[in-house]
Amino acid sequence: MKIKDFNIVVSGDICVNLLFWKINNEYISDLNWQQYPHLYSRLSEGEALLLAKFVSLSTGANVISPEISCDREHLPEGLLSSTIELGLFPTTSKYKDKSRVYRVKEFLGFTEIPFGAPGLFPVADDDENADLVILDDENNGFNNNDEFWPSALKNLNRHPAIIYKMDNPSSSSKLWKYLEKFHMKNTIVVINGDDLRSKEVNISKNLSWERTALDFVWQIKNNPSIAFLSRCSRLIIPLGLEGAIYYRNDGNAKAKSRLYFLTYAFEGDLIKGIQGKMYGLTSCFVAGLAKSLVLGKYKDDPIDKSIDDGIREGIVAVQKYFRYGFGRNIVESVFPSPLIFSEGKNDFIYKEYIQDVEIPNSNNTECQSCWYIIKDKSSTNLAEIAYDIVKNGEESALKYIPIAQFGKLKTVDRDEFEAYKSIKNLMSEYVLSKNSIRPLSIAVFGTPGSGKSFGVTEVASCVAPNLIEKLDFNLSQFRTLSDLIISFHKIRDISLIGKIPLVFFDEFDSTFEKKLGWLKYFLAPMQDGVFREDNSVHPIGKAIFVFAGGTSSTFEEFCGGDISDETEYGKFLKEFQNAKGPDFISRLRGYVNILGLNQTDDQWDQLFIIRRAMLLRSLLERKAPHLINERGEAQIDNGVLRALLKISRYKHESRSMEAILEMSRLTDAKKWEQSYLPPKDQLRLHVDEDEFTHHLMRDEFFNEKVEQLSEAFNYRYKLIFEGSDKMNLTPDGCWNSLSEDKREFVRNNVRNIPDMLYKVYYDLISVSEGKKIEAIEFTEKELGILAEAEYERWLKKKIGNGSWTDLLDNSKIKVMDYIKCWPKILADANFKIERLKFACYCESHLKFV
């Protein structure tokens, strides 16, 4: 069958749009009317008519739909029409892009219909044998009037593929009930993310892809207002121009959801306020989906493969549709542009740019908190990803990972960019607000050197770089209240010239007169936007107050949330209330806990090693660019890299990492070798020098002990697999009896042990001679994983030929007994098996197995 013979019926609610736009007259004339802008207008298809046009463009198939002429003199009675003003807007959000296209400036509303209900229109030349039916339900009557439904729906002997676009998700319509009863298995429901949110469905937007995806999974399982959608066989939720969620429920197993996303943008990022709007975005997405369904049918592809490709087609199409808009010249441009659904050499977006990942379907909040796309999109662990970032750069190592960028600040940690996005959203709303009379107050916490000022400053630079001016005041250096009054005057001066001061009150939680003594003096400025000087009251004007903690490293610590002892908390609360702490907090509109280089929580803060890697790569690019070759590869010793990334604590956070680099002798170096590091007594300023050295030289220490370890492991293997009654040799005698080839075989197996431990999220740490090491005991689950992996790697050749599942229980027990001896043998050689610091709760408990 040729594609042009593929019959698609498109029907639904119908509307025509009256578009009008102004053009300034460039012709100079004495006539008065020529001095004013000229107004142009035309009618354009909307709703199901526009959808049919999109589908015809995208598929090239035979599209059958209601036929309505856009000739003003021949419009049918009762036809719904809207009025839309168009305007010229920047083609892209890039500052240097001066090109303009027409987009929607304002939707002015619908023209009133004399008889109250919009007219419905039948499909012209309807085909009850249609291959694909696409329905556009705008909740304007079509969903409750089966007289106008396509005949292919009503023929119960046939079950065509159906795409049901719902703009007003509801289970009460006649159409929904009919589809659920007769066609649910062959129906793909498409609902725009914002339309879903309008039904009291709390799905976050523009924070992180993980948060949006997890919110959707929770809502679809728990929110009664959309319980009917959980019964969909296939449900697609487009999320702006940047992503989509595909929900699949075949009724036999647990429902699955998949997230499709761009790595360089989050929902809503690609449409800025200065770029105008476009109607029909979801219709354009549906047309991209239809294109893949038609091609998939033609190639006999499985339906899920076609949908996967169709979601990518849809995301690409809506981005092109928005960018092209109505064109630079409405009269001469073709709308919609034929380029929307074609692929060109110089396109700005391709299907390959769109990544996808399965969304965890668990009610366990601990498992949800563990989920990071960076881990799912990589086959290696976080340490390997971190090494790759430093060695090869972010562009290479993180090409499939969502990266949030605020000015010069980049982060892949979802907790961090959710916090920064929240602050950015607050700032954006505040800057745009015309009625703000008091400052926007935000608190920032973090350890010294974690980058409290840098992060918020970069976020502000993205909001209004030409409008915001930064001021810094360190309250620990203020001696009298007059110092604070002077700072308020400086803030007011900037506000009076039309700028918005971004004011950092560093160490606002320092002591003045008493503990937290400054807080009460900020209450009036924060609440009323004024400050008092003697008997005068001065307005501050528009300003952003950023309170940076000096004695508290987290918001929870500041307000006593980390105190578990009731007596101690009671004492703290009394002091906090006396200092007006609760009043101060009530005036805050947001806060950020800055995640520095040190791990903040050994159970939940997994990505500290990635933060270290990104900073280290940045420092190398800025301060030692000669160490990066023409291929972008950093020349750094593996031991140096390991130590810098795995040291348990930097005493002064990012300042310490920067100091170690600056203290190293790298000016004429071709590679950052271990010998170029500062001496141990200088390292002591910034890290634990002994721990740093053990990380630095772990490979050397391990290689030094390989012979000792090989002898011990070989002897234990002989005892377990050949029996102690047959052993009449000592460990060294048993070792000396082996040929050199067999010894090297054992050595290679020993060298592989650190990698094997990674499989169950353990690390091997070298410790000082004479230090007592308590050997761990593997859990049954860990033993099972290690035993199977070790068997498949090399023991299969020695004790069996089949797979692990086919192995006799007696032999399995022997393999596990061999694994059980690892911790003791390694401890005797001064190696400690330790849980990986970047393993999450689920990984450390092997919940994924």
Secondary structure by P-SEA (a helix, b strand, c coil): cccccbbbbbbccccccccccccccccccccccccbbbbbbbbbbcaaaaaaaaaaaccccccccbbbbcccccccccbbbbbbbbbbccccccccccbbbbccccccccccccccbbbbbccccccccccbbbbbbcccccccccccccccccccccccbbbbbbcccccccaaaaaaaacccccbbbbbcaaaaaaacccccccccaaaaaaaaaaaaaccccccccccccbbbbbcccccbbbbbbcccccbbbbbbbccccccccccccccccccaaaaaaaaaaaaaaaaaaaacccaaaaaaaaaaaaaaaaaaaaaacccccccccccccccccccccccccccccbbbbbccccccaaaaaaccaaaaaccccaaaaaaaaaacccccccccbbbbbccccccccaaaaaaaaaaaaaaaaaaacccccccbbbbbbbcccccaaaaaaaaaaacccccbbbbbbcccccccaaaaaaaaaaaaaaaaacbbbbcccccccccccccccccccccccccccccccccbbbbbcbbbbbbbbccccccccccccccccaaaaaaaaaaaaaaaaaaaaaacccccccccccccccccccaaaaaaaaaaaaaaaccccccccccccccccaaaaaaaacccccccaaaaaaaaaaaccccccccccccccccccccccccaaaaaaaaacaaaaaaaaaaaaaaaaaaaaaaaccccccccccaaaaaaaccaaaaaaaaaaaaaaaaaaaaabbbbbbbccccbbbbbbbcaaaaaaaaaaaaaacccccccccccccccaaaaaaaaaaaaaaaaaaaaacccccccccccccccccccc
